[in-house]
């Protein structure tokens, strides 16, 4: 038990240990070549950041080193060496045996800089401080471990890892079905409001902005345009002509440029004289049809509401597709998004907010009378509406986000986008000084995201618009991490680059479905147990390519085939295709590794199997019959090796015509490794270890070596699963990155690799990584791992399979000794 607890604590430290040292200036003979901004110990990795006047830098720790090119030009002043401009770097490597680290710069006459040292005593102290937190996590994980021990539910495994602090499990807020309940539109309102429009240049979009105000406004209004002495000579004459054609428009011409705030305050004076609600509109806001009634409805129905703000593509906490991220829209996208927003139940998803956003902000006339001006201290603009909202909040007012309205915001047209960031930074400093709790309130709002459901709905609509005629990928996958998660992240990055984004429908979370939209703006996601709500939210995605990645961990897995068919069901105007990817064998059996209940591989599993692992949800024949409909309906079924294709065809020979073998792309593979002659052989077990990955075999192998002649050493590059038994006689390195493999192979003097997996993998990245080093690779005679090892010729060694771990370890040990002893001699 103590050995297991110690192993768990080491893994906890590998994930949570954090020590940061201040950096240093890199000087040679009084000339600055750069600076190290930080030296950090993060888990079992060392990270060094900084900038340098060099095209590349190299980090040294003892006999080991890593090199990286510098990037991203950085403006810097001071006494430096001349030559190329300063560029930033970020280097990381596994923590070495010695604490001293050094840095060298390409082109600096081979000069080596000593870096600040993270002393072993500091590491010991940091680990000691983690002990109480680790103990508490152990206690809180006990109920989950008990449930897993009883049910063996794979969905509990990531939750246990998260509870132990080994992994951060994303938390999705619940989605609200009320968004689609009740009448979609606001009642017709005849109250007259004053619209304030400050104008400074931006003549290229001004005619369209004015046209939309004139033709899209659904309430009586008086428009006050404040022309702020634009430098563009076409602006003022155009406005004079346009105003002369409209009886409800007033033009105020500033004799000199007063700036945004003073111009708005002149408009407020007119609005207060007229009375009634007010709308502050930027000259780069494109209002849609019927916008005003929806924007002002909360103000007209509740005297406590001082301001309202709609969704937009550039509206800070009201942004779509992701919070606080600007997204440029293509022509027509803004109006298309508003059509979707207009379908939301009026007021159902409106939510209180810490502030409004002034690009298109409804304002109560009564509250404006109490705080009648924007504060000129904010200069040209940005932050003034936050200040006004905080002042009215102090008087008892509320500010509301309006869910059923989307207004396109071109952003930066008033001042120029380059200037915007500087103005925002200055305003933020002023707001923080005046309202110290405001930033915390905004962060709390972002975490809670009370407008999540409409934001997600509009993100899906945006993605459908952005994809155009190209099908939007909709992936169904699990939330368990691992190789599938890495593959999906790669696919999502490609989708974002090609068509703007993709959708993931994830199972195995706290709620049955977690709906995610991934885009360059970020991730927005929400959870629900209601599949009908998922379907309703996905409705704007009319052209979709549904991809089953993996459903392991779903709470109702027998329904998965039906749900996949639902996602691809033909409907009016909808086009859908279905792709099934065989990352494991879940469609073939609830035991997605095809192992029996005793964790043994006994070949293909027949339909009439009575083994509990294959009949956990009823007869296996019924399970497979449900998936047969999906397999036959699919546009294509993809396997990643010839071996996995064989297993699938053994169950469903009728799908051979659309069953394809597409191996994963192999990029950034490890460098070749030269073994040290004459050294005692060291076997490297590559990859994280669990039962199906061969933990019982590795444990038996370690015991055999520990009690025998100890003529071989055993090293695990990876982390053992918390459910694994102790690994006596095995050196455990812990987590690693692919780029570390060659370095770690040298460090541990590895002379050969063992791929210990005991199930027929559909594809094995670790096998290909091991083969890339050029060292001998051993595996058992099954699955894609054996397929790859056999294809490697003399480098590969395939060992016969045995269902008993002890027997398997003895047979394996004999093969290892025979091959590696001969190699080292």
N, C-alpha and C positions, 0 to 999 in steps of 0.2 A: 504493500500500500504506500509506504514512504517513497519507494522508487517511482511509483506512478504519479504521486503528488509532485515530486521533484520535476518529473518530466513535464507535467502540466504547467508548473510555474515557469520553467524555462521557455515554454511556448508562449505563455502570457507575456513574459519579458520581451520575447522576440517581436511581439506585436505592439507593446505599450511602452517600453523603455524609451526615454527621451532625455538626452543631455545636450545642451547647446553651449558652445563657447563663442566668445567674440573673435573676430578675425584679426587681420593684420595687413599692413601695407607691404607690397612687394617692391623693394628698392634694390638697385644695383649701382654702387658708387654714386649715391645721391640722386639717381634718376628713378622716377616711379615707373614701374612696368605694369602695375595693376594693384589689386587689393583682394584679399579674401574677406568676404563679408560675413561668413559663418562657417564653423566646423561643428558638425552635429553627429551624435550617436543616436540613431533611430532603430531600436530593436537590435538586430545583429548586423546592421549596416552602418557604414561611415559615409557621411555626405559633406561635401565641401562646395560652397558657392562663392562666386565673386566675379570680377571682371579683369581683363588683361589686354595689353597691347600686343596680342599674339594670335596667330591663326589657330593654335591648338595648345592644350595644356595636358600635363600628365601627373597623376597622383601616385605616390610611392608609399608602400607600407612594407618594410622589410625587403624581401626579395620579390614582392608582388607589385604590380602597377596596372593602372588603367589609363587610357588616353581618350580624349574627346576633343572634337573641334569646338571652338568658341562660336558664338552666334549672336544675333540681334544687336546691332550697333548701339552703343550707349554714349550719350553726350557726357563729356567730362572735361574739366578744366584743371590746370595746375601744371607743375613742373614734371613733365614726363619725357620718355625716351624718344618721342617723335615716331615716325613710321606710321603703321596702320592705326585706324581709329580703335578706341576701346570696344571690346566685345565681351559679353557675359558668358559664364560657364557654370555648369552644374555637374559635378562628378560624384559618383557613388560606387562603393565596392563593399564586399563582405568584410567585417571587422577582422583584422589580422591578429597574429599572436603577440605582436609588440605594439605598444601604444603610440610610438613616434611615427609621424607621417610627414611627408615632404611633398613639395610641388615644384615642377619644372615647367618652363614655358618654351615653346618652340621659337627659336630665333634669339634666345637670350644667352648665347655663348655657353650653353649647358649649365647655367647657374641653377643650383637647387636651393629652394627656400624651405626652412624649417617652419612648420605650422604649429599653432597652439595645441598642446597635448591634452587629451581627455584621460586623466590619471585612472588607474585601476581602482583606487580608493573611491573616486567619484562614481564609478560604475557600481561598486559594491553598495555604496550609500543609496544610490538611486533604486537599486533592486530592493533594498530593505524598505524603502518608502512605499514600494509597490505591494509588499506582502499583505498589509491589512486590506487593501482593495481587492487583491486576489482572493483572500479568505472570504470576503463578503460575496464575491461572485460565485465561489464554490457553493456557498449556502443557498443563494438564490437559484442556482442551477439544479439543485437536488430534485425539485418536483418534476422538471422537464426530463431529467435523467430517469426518474422512476417511470414516467409515462412511456419513454422510449424503451426501457427494459421490458415493459409489459406488452407494448404494441408493435415494437420494431418499425414504427412509422418513419419512413425516410424524411418526411417533411419536418420532423422534430430535430434532425441533425444540425441544420444550419442555425436553428434557434438555440440549440445547446451551445454551439460554437460562439454565437453572439453573446449568450448569457455568461460564458466563461471569459469573454473579452478577447477571443481569438479572431473575431471577425465583426465588422460593423454591418448589421442587417438593416437595410433601408426601411424606413417606416413610411407607409402611405396613409394619408388622411382619408377618412371615409367620404365617398361620393354621395350626393343627395339627389334622390329621384324627384324631389319636389320641383326641380328645375323645369320639368316638362309637365307639371300638373297645373291646371287652371288656365284662364285665358292668356293668350300670348301677348296681346297688345294692351297698351295703356288706354284708359278712356279718353275720349276727345275733350280737350281743354281749350277754353276760349280766353283765358287770362292773357293779357298783353305783357310781354317781357321786353327788357332792354338788352340788346346784344352789343357788347363792346369789342371792337376789332382794331387793335393797334397795328399799323402798317409801317414797315421800314424795308424798302427795296423788295426783293423777291418777286419782281414783276412777272417772271416766267410762269408762276403759279397763281398769281393774284386773280386773273379773270375767272379761273375755274373755282377758286375759293368763293368769290362773290356770287357766281352763278348758282352754286350749290346752296348758299344761304338764301338766295331769292326764291329758288324753286323747290327746295327740299324741306323748308321749315313749315311745320304743321300747326303753328300757333300764331296769333297776332303778335307782331314784334316791331320794335323800333331799333334800327341799326345805327350805332354811333361809330364812325370810322375816324380814327385819329392818325393822320398822316404825319410821321415824325421826321420831316425834312429829309426824305430819302435822297441819296446821292444819284440814284438813277433818274434821269430827267423825264422818263416816260411815265413814272408812277403818278405824280400829282395831276397832270392833265387827264390821264385816263380816269382817275377817281372823280374828278370834277364832272366829266361827261357822264360817267355811270350814275353818279348821285342825281344828276339832273333828270334822269329817266325814272327815278323811284321816289315816291312821295314819303315813304316811311324811313328815309335814310338821311342822316345828318353827317356832314364832313367837318371835322376840326383840323385845321392846318397849323402845325407848330412852326413858328418863325425860325426856330433853330432846333437841332436835334436834342431832345430832352431825355431820351432813353425810354425804355419800356415802362418802368414804374411810373414816372411822371406822366407819361401818355395815358396809361391806364387810369391813373387818379383823375385826370381830366374827364375821362369817360364816366368814372364813378360819380362825379359831380352832377352830370346830366342825368344819370340813372336815379340818383337819390331824389332829384327834383321831380322826376316822373313817377317814382314809386313802383312797387311791384318787383317780381323776381328779375334777376340779372344773369346773363351768361357772358363769361369772359372767354373769348375765342382768339386763338393765335392765328396769324395770317398764313400758317402752313397746316391748318386743320381742315380736312375735307369731310364735311358733314354729309351723312347719308339721308335718304328719303325718310321723312317722319321722325327726325331726331329729337326735336325740342321737347315734345310731350313726354318722351321717355326719360330724357335727362332731368326735367324739372318735376316729374311726378312725385318723388319723395319729398321735395321741398313744399309742394302745394298740399300734400296730405299730412304733413307733420311739421308743426311749428318749431320743433327742436332741431330740425335739420338745417344746417347753415350752408353746406356745400354738397354737390354731387359731381362725380367724375365717371366717365364711361371707360370701357376697355379701349385699348388702342395698341398699335404696334410699337409705340414709343411713349410710355406714360408711367415710368417707374414702377410702383407697386400695382399698377393696373395694366401691365404690359402682357401681350400675347405674342408668340406662343409660350414664353417663359417670363417669370417675374424679373423685373429690373433689367431687362435686356432689350436693346433696340434691334428691330428687324425691319429692314427696308422692304416695302411692298411693291409688287409689280402692278401695272395697270389693271384695275378691276378687282383685285384681291380684297381691298378694303370693303367695297360694297357687297361682295359675296359673303364676307364674314358677318356683315351687319344683317344680312338676310337670315343667317343662322341665329344670331343674337336675338333678332326680333321674334323668333319662334319660342324663346324662353318665356315661362310664365312671368307676367309682370310683377316685379317686386319680390318674387320667391327667393331669389338668390342674391338680392342686394345685401350689402353687409357694411357695418360700421368700419371706419378706417381712421388711422391716426392723422391723416391729412388729405386734402384734395390735391389735384395736379392741374395747374393753371392753363394748360394748352386748350382745354375745353371744359370749363368748370361752371356748373350751375351754382348760383349764389342766392341766398335768401335776402330780399330787400330789407327785412326787419333786422337781420343780423349785420348786414352791411351798414345800416344806420348806426349801429353800436360801435363798429370798428370801420369807419368810413374810408380809410385810405390804406394803401400798401406803404410799407416803410421804405423811404428813399435810401436808407443805408445799404440796401441790397443792390444799388447801382443800376447796371444795365438790365438786370433780371436774374432769375433763378434763386429760389428760396423765399421770395416775397410771399407767395401763396401759402407756404408752410408756416411762415410767421403769422400771417392773418388767421390761419386755421387754429394755431395754438392759442392765439389771443381770444378767439371766439370760444374755443373749448374751455378755457379758464372761466368763461362767463356762463357755461352750461350748454353750449351748442354741441351738435353731433355732425360728423362728416361721413358721407355714404358713398360707396362704390356702386354704380349702376350696372347690373349684369346684362340687361337686355338691349344694350346699345354698344356699337363699335364705331369709333371715329378714327379714320386714318390720320396719322400725324407724320408729316415729312421730316420734322425735327431739324433744328438748327437753321432753318431758312431765315429767321429773323436776325440772327447774329453771325451765322457762318459756323459750320460744325467744328472747325479747328479751334474756335474761340470758346466753344461751349464747355469743354472740360475744365478750363481754367476758371470760368465763371461759376461752375457747379462747385468746385473745390473751395473757392472763397466763400460762397454762400453756406456751405456745410459747416465751415469753421464758425461762422457767425451764429448759425442755428444751434450748434452744440453749446456755445457759450451761453446763449439765452435760455435754452431748454435742455438741461443736462440729461433728462430722462427720455428725450425724444428718440434718440438712436436705439435705445433699448426697446421702446414701444414698437418701432418699425421692425426690429428683428423679431420680436414676439409675433407681430402681424404676419411676417413672412413665414415663420415656422408654422403658425396655425393656418394660414392661407384660407380665410373664411370664404373666398370666392373661387375655391379650387375647382368645383364642378363646372361652372360656366367657362373658366379659363381653359380647362382640359377640353371641353366641347369645342371651343373656338380654336384651340391648337390643332385639333383633329381636322376641323374645317379648313384651317390655313394650310395644313399639310396636303390635303386633297387638292386645294387650289394650286399650290406650288408644284405638285407633281404633274399637273396637267393631264396629258394623255397617257402618262406612264403609270403603271399600277403601283400603289402604295404597299410596301411590304408590311405585313401584319404577322409578327412572329408569336407563336405560342411556345413558351419555355418555362422552365422552373426557376426557383430562387435559391438554388443550393450552391451556386458558385462553381468552381472547378473548371475543367477544360471546356465544357459547353458554354460557360459564361465568357471565357476568353474568346472563343470562336464568335459568339454573338456580338461582342464588343467590336470585333474586327468588321463584321458585316454591317453593323450600325454605322461605323465610321465611313464605310464605303457608300452607304445609302445617303448619309448626310451630304457627302461630297457630290454625289451624282444627282440627287433629286430633292435635297433639302432635309430629309429625315425619314423616320420609320416609326412604326407602332410595335410595342411589345405587350402581349397579354400574358401575364405571369401567374403561375399557380404555386401553391405551397407557401403562401404568406399568411399573415394573421387573418386576412379575409380571403375568400376563395379566389377572387380575381383581382389582380393589380394591373390597371391599365396605364401604360406609359407612352408618352410621346417624346421621342428623341430628336433634337434638332441642333443646329449650330448655336442657337440661343440658350440651350440647356435642356434640362429634363423636367417635365411636369408629369406627375403621376397621382393616381388616387385608387382606393380600394373599395370593393363592394362584394357582397354575396349574391347580388341580383344580376343574372346574366342578361335579363331583358334590358336592364339599364346599360350594360355594356353594348348591346346591340343598338340601342337608341343613340348612344354617344358616337358609335362608329358609323351611323347612317350617312353622314356627309361623305364618307370615304366610299364613293360609288365604284371606283376601279381599284381593286385590291388583289394582292398576291399573298395568300395565306400560306405561311410556312410553319409546319409542325417541327419544332426543334427537340423538345423533350418535355414530357408531362409528369415525370416522376415527382412525387410529393403532393399531387392533387388529392384533396380530401374525398372526392367522388370520381375516381378514375374511370369507372365503367361508363360515365357519361361523356368522357372526352371525345370519343369518335363522333357522337351526335353533335357536340358543340362545334367541332371542326366543320361538319357538314352545314350547320347553321350559319357559320361565318362565310361560307361560300355559296349559300342558297341564292338562286337566281331571283331577282326582283326587278321591278321596273327601273330601267336605267342603270342597273348594276352589272358590272362585269367582274368575275372573280375566278381565280385559278388557285389550285391547291398543290403544294409540294410537301412531301413527307421526307424528312431527313432522319436517317437511322444512326443517331449518335450513340444509342444503346439499343437494347432489344425489348423496350417496354411494350411496343405493340404486340410482340410475340408472347410475352408473359409478364405478370406482375413482378416476377423476379427479373429485373431489367438486365441483369448480368447472365441470365440463364443458369445460375448456380442453384443447386438444391438447398433445402433448408439447413443442411449441415455444412454449407459453404463449399460444397464439392462440385466439380464439373464432371458430368457423366455423359457428355455428348448432347445431341439434339433432344429437345423435350417433346414427347408425343402428345397429341391432343387429349389422350385419356390419362395423363399423369395425375396421380393422387398426392404428389408431394405437396406439403403445406405451402412451400414458397411459391408454387405455381397456381395454387387454388385459393389464395387468400381472399379473393372476391367472387368465389363460386367456381364452377367447372371451367377449366382452361379452354375447352372447346367453345363455350359461350363467349368468353373474353375475346378469343380470336375471331369469332364470327362478327362481333361488333366492329373490330378493326378491319375486317375484310371489306366491308362496304366502303370505308375510307380509302383503303389501298386501291380499290378498283375505280373509285371516283377521282383519285388524284391525277393531276396532269403528269406528274412524274414522281417517282420514289428514288431517293438518292442514298446510296451506300458509299462508304469511304474506303472500302477494300473489297477485293474479290472474295475473301473469306466471309465477310458479313453478307455479301450478296447471296452466297450459297445458303446461309442460314435462313434468309428471308424467303428465297425461292422454295426451300424445303417445306415451308408452311403455306405459301401462296404461289404456286407455280403459274397461276393465270395472269400474274402481273409482270411477267418477264418482258413484255414489249415496252413498258415504260419504266423499267427498273434500270438505273444507270449507276455506274461506278465512277465517282469523281473524288480522287484522293485530295486531302487538304493541301493547300499550297504551303511549301516549306521555305520560310524566309528567316534571315538573321540567325542562322544555325551556328552552333559553337565551332571554334577553331579546332584544327587537329591537335592532338596531344601526343607527345613522345614519352613512353613509359621509361622509368629509370631502371637501367640494367642492374641486376644483382640484388635489388631491394626485395624484401619480403612482399609477396603479392598482397594487394589491397583490393577488395571487391567494393565497388561503389553501387549502392542501391539508389537508383535515380527516380525521384518523384515522391510526392506525398503518399503516405502509407495508410491503408485501411484494410479491412478483412479481404475484400475482393481484389485489392492490389497486392495481396500476398503477405500480410502482416504475420499470420500464423507460421508461414514458411520461414520468413526472416527471423522470427523469434526462435524457432526450432534450430535454424542454422546457427544463430548466435550462441545458443546453449551448447550445440555440438562443438563449436570452436572453443568455447570457454572451458569445457571439460576435457577436450582432447589435446592434441599436440600444439595447438595455437600457431599453426604454420601459415594461416591466412588471417588478415584483418578485415573487418566489415564496417563500412561507413554508410550512413543514410544521408543522402542529400535531399532533404525534404523534411516534412513534419509528420509525425505519427498522429493518427486520429485519436481523440480522447477515448474512444471505445476500444482501442487496441490494447492487447496485453503488453506488459513491459518487454523491452528488447534487450535482454542481457547480452553482454559481449559486443554490443553495437554502438559505435560512436555516432551520435545524432547531431548533424550540423544544424538542421532547422531549415526554415524557408530560404529560398534562393531565387534568383532570376536567371532566365536562360543565358544572358550574357555572362553570368558568373561561372558557367559549367567548366570551361577550360581552366580558368584560374583555380577553382576549387579542386579540379582533378590534379593539378600540380601541387597544391597545398597538401592534400591528403595522400599524394603519391599513388593515385589510383592506377591499377594495372588492367582492370577489366570492369565491365558493367553487368549488373544483374537487373533485368526487368522482371520483377517478381510476381506480376499480375497472374491470377489463377482463373480469370474468365476470358472468353474469346473477345478481346477488345475489337471495336468496329474500326478504330484507327488509333495509333499510339504515337503521339508527339514525342514522348520520352524515348521511345525506341529509336526514332529517327535522330533525336538529339544525341543519344549515346553513339549511334553509328557514325555521326558526323565527326566525332573526336578521333576516329580511326582505331580506337582500342577494341579488344574483343568484347562482344556482347553476348550474354547468355539469356535465354528465355525459355519458357515451357512451350511445348508443341501444340499451340492452339491460338486461334484468332489472328488479327491483323499484325500483332507483334511478331508471331512466328513467320508470317508471310514476308515481313520486311527483313527479318534476320536471315532467313533462308536465301533471300535475294542478294544478301551481302557477300556471299561466297565464304571464303576462308575466315573472314572476320566474324561471322555469325556462328553461334553454337546453340542448337535446339536440344532441349532436355525432355525426355518422355514425361507425360503427366501422370500423377498419382493422386488419388483423392485424399490420402492421409498425409497431413503436413510433415509428420516425422519421417515417413518413407520418402516423401518428396525432398526433404532436406538432405537425407543421406545420399540419394541418387545425385542431387545437385552438387553436393560437396565433392563427390568423387570426380565429377566432370570438371569442376573448378580446379581441383588440385592437379589433375592430369594436364590440363591446358596451360594454366598460369605458372605452375612450377617449371614446366618445360620452357615457357617463354622467358622467365626471369633468369634461368640458368644459361 
